[in-house]
Amino acid sequence: MKTASIPSLRVNPELRHAAESVLEEGESLSHFVEQSLRVNIERRKMQRDFIARGFAARDEARRSGEYFSADEVLLELDEMLTQAETKAGA
């Protein structure tokens, strides 16, 4: 597969300096920008999927008429956390 270029990015000197100041040993600014792009693409995909699941859950609740209070959900999450902590400690 051929590679493609991302359009050049003009930034103020302070932003460039900030980016360069956090580079790890041997890391190039180009690699840092590429990794940042990859991370943000993945984050946005996860965010989009999260919102889609929320809408689907809302639609299912409307269809079924089955709703749960925040207290019920928090209690179940607390129980799940307790079970996970118990399992991890075993």
Secondary structure, 3 states (H helix, E strand, C coil): CCCCCCCCCCCCHHHHHHHHHCCCCCCCHHHHHHHHHHHHHHHHHHHHHHHHHHHHHHHHHHHHCCCCCHHHHHHHHHHHHHHHHHHHHC
